[in-house]
Amino acid sequence: MHEDRLSPRELEIARAYALGDTYHRIAERLCIAPSTVRTHLAAIYRKLEVSSKLELHRMLDGAARHRKSQSEQSEIISELALSLEEAISRERALSEILRIISGSEGQINEVIAALLGYALELCDAEFGLLLEYKPQKGFSASYTKGIPRAFHEWWVEKGDYQPSPQTAIGRLEAGHDVVNIIDIRAEEIFQTDDPLRYATATLGGARSFTAIPMLAGKRLIGAFTIYRQQLRPFDEKTVQLARMFADQSVIAIENARLMSELRSEIGEPE
């Protein structure tokens, strides 16, 4: 029986995943990191010798299966199976986002909410912000997802905020490039009185985060930022995934701007 091969926690995760829960939803319910869910699933796939979510579902439903010897090959198969399912999830997310953008008619709120939601889920992050940028004024937290209340209230109070050049957002503004922070508390700026770094670490409880510049041509229009509340740096693959969401956010915002301008020209109410 599969119950004999799995721990109670593994069995709980296996059942939830087989029924369609994502890493992020399982992690949220069990108060663990999404990456920990993935680690458990890799072990589950090895122990049960399955190579897909459908096969996992069938086995949990009691379907018989011939036992195979545990081997390095089974570990490779389980890793490839999970990677394939993650790739399929990414493709589905992108397809859904494109559908939402094409049908939004310039209504930006639904699009950005979806983008941030998928970004957090697929990048194993706890919360995210889309910061809109205005030259000479700075950044404002126009859209947020999962953000701790105290950190959200800090941004609301600041309104348009000009970060110092030493902060991640300040560096992004200057260089128009990705800034990936391994450990927020390990950087020298954390030892200073910098308001943004203090708010990020203390009010937001963030430890690792990445900030992606949102560029319309060469023009900076914002920053797409996602945060983890545990010390788990974002790897290059995840940063590239976050960049995809940032690029889609630019398309959505620029579409909304053009639609607004068009409505103004023809006198149609927004």
N, C-alpha and C positions, 0 to 999 in steps of 0.2 A: 504493500500500500504506500502511496506517496506520502501519507501523513507520517510514516515511520522515517522517511528520508529528510523531511523538512522540520526546522524548528517552528514553534508557534508563530514567531514573528515572520519567518519566511513564508509560512502557509497563509498568513493574513495578507502579505504583500502579493503573493502569487494569485490569490483569489481576486483581489482588487484589480490587479493589472489585467488578468484574463477577462474580467467583466468590463474593461474599457477605461479604467482610471489611468490618468497620466502620472508620470513621476512626480510632478509638482503637486497634484491633488493628494496623492498618497502621502507624500512628505509632510504636507500641511496637516493632514489628519493625525499622523503619527508623531508629529513634532520632531522630525529628523530632516536632514538635508536631502534634496533630490538626488545628489550624487550617491548618497548612502542607499537610496532605493535602487539605483542602478546596480550597485555592488551586490546587493541582495539578489536581484534578478539574475545577474550573471551566475551566482552560486546556485540559484534555483534551476536555471536551465541546465547546468552541469549535472546536478544531482538527479534531475528527472530525465535527463538525456533527451530534451526536446529542442527544437530549433525554430519555433515560431510561436506567436501568441495563440494562434488557432490550435496548435498541437498542445500547448499548455492548458488551454480551456478544455480540450477533450480529455486530457489525462485527469484533470481535477474533477471532471464529470464521471470518472470511473472507467474510461476506456483502457483496455489492456494494452500492454506494450512489452515487447521483448527486452529484457535487460541487456545492456551493453557494458563492457568494462570501462571504468573511469580512466581517462587517458588525456594526454596533452591535446589530442585531436578533438575531444569533446569540449575542452576549454576554448579552442579556436572556433569551433562551430557556434558555441553559445555567444561568444563575443561578436562574431560576424552576424548572427541572427539579431542581436540587440542593435547593432550598428545599422543594419538594414531597416529595422522598424523605426529607428530614430530618423533615418533619411526619409522614409515614407511620411512620417509625421511632419517633417520640415516642408516637404513638397505639398502636403495637404494644407498646411498653414499658409504657405505662400499663395496657393490657389484661392483659398478663402479670402485672404487679404486683397488680392487683385479683384475678386468678385465684389467685395465691399467697396473698394475704391471706385470701380467702374459704375456702381449703382448709387454712389453717395450724392451725386449732383452738387458737389461742393460743400456738403455738410460734413465738417471735419471731425466732430466729437466722436462719432461712432467708429470712424476709421482709426483714429489715434488710440482709442480705448482697446480696439482689437489688436493693433500693432504692439502696444505695451503688454497686453495680456499674453499674446503668443511669444513675445520676446522673453518674458519672465519664465514661461513654462519651458520653452525649448533651450534656454540658456541657463537653467537651474539657478535663477536669481529670486531674491525675496521681494524686492520692490524696484520701481523704475520711475524716472522723471523725463519728460521731454521739456527742455528749457528753450524757450524762444529768445532769439538774440536781436537786440536793437543797437546799432552803432551809437556810441557816445552815452548810452544808457545802461547797457549790460544785459543780464539774463533774467528771465522770469519763469517760474515754474507753471507753465500754462496747462500741462497735463501730467497727471501722476497716476500710479497704480500700486496699491499695496503699501504705500508709504506710511511710516509711523506718524500718528497724529501730531506729535510735538514737532517733528521735522517739517511736516506740511504747514503747520501754523507759522513756523519760522519763515518759510518762503513767502507765505501770504503777507506777513507783516513787512517783509523786505520789499515786495513788489519788484521793480526793476533793480537788480543788484549787480554791481561791478565787482567781480572777485579779484583778489590780489594776483599778481603774475605767478606767484609760487604755487597756487592751488592747481588742481588738475584742470578745472574749467578755465582758469586764467592761462594755463599753458596751451590748452586747446584753442582758445581765442587767438593767441599769438601765432601758433604754428599751423592751425587748420589741420591737425593730425590727431590720430587716436592717442588717448592717454589711458594706459592700463596700470592701475595701482594695485600692487600685490598686497600691501598691508598699510592701511590708512594710518595706523598708529605708529608705524615704524619710520615714517618720513619725518624729517626735521621740522617741517611746518607744524606738525601736531604739538610740538613742544612750545610753540608760540601762542599768541592770543588771537590767531586768525579766526574770525567768526565763522566762515563757511566750513573750515576743516573741523572746528569744534562741534558745529551743528551736525555735520555729516556723521562724525564718530559717536558723539554723545546722544544727540536727540534722535538720530536715525539708526544708531547702533550698527553702522556699517563697518566692515573690516576690509573687504576687497571690492573694487568696482572698476568699471571701464566706461569711458566717455568717448562717444563717436561724434565727430563733427558732421553737421548737416549742411551740405553745400549745394547751392543752386548755381551751377557754374563755378565761379571763383568766390561767390558771395556767401558768407557765413550767415545762415538763418537760424541756427540753433545747435543744441547738443542733445544727443540721445544717450541717456545714462542708465545703467542697470547696476544693482548693488546686491552683494551677499553679506549676510550678517555673521557669517563664520569666516575664518581665515582660509579661503579657498580661491586662489587666484584664477582668473579667466585665462584659459589656454588660447592658442592662436585660432584654433577651429571655432571656438565659441565667439571670439572677437569678430571673426569674419561673418558669423551668423548674425551677431548684433549689428554689424555694418549693413547687412541686407535690410534689416528692419529700419535702420536709420535712413537708408536710401528710399525705401517705400514711404517713409514719413515725409521726406522732402517732396516726393511726387504728390502726395495727398495735400500737403499745405500749399504747394504752388498751384495745384488744380483749384483749390478753394479760393485762392487769391484771384486767379483768372476768372473764375465764375462770378466772384463778387464784382470785379471790374466790369464784366460784361453786363451784369444786371444793372449796374449804375448807368452804363451808357444807354441802355434801352429803357431806363426808368422803371424797371421791374423791382418790386420790394424784395428785400432779402429775407 
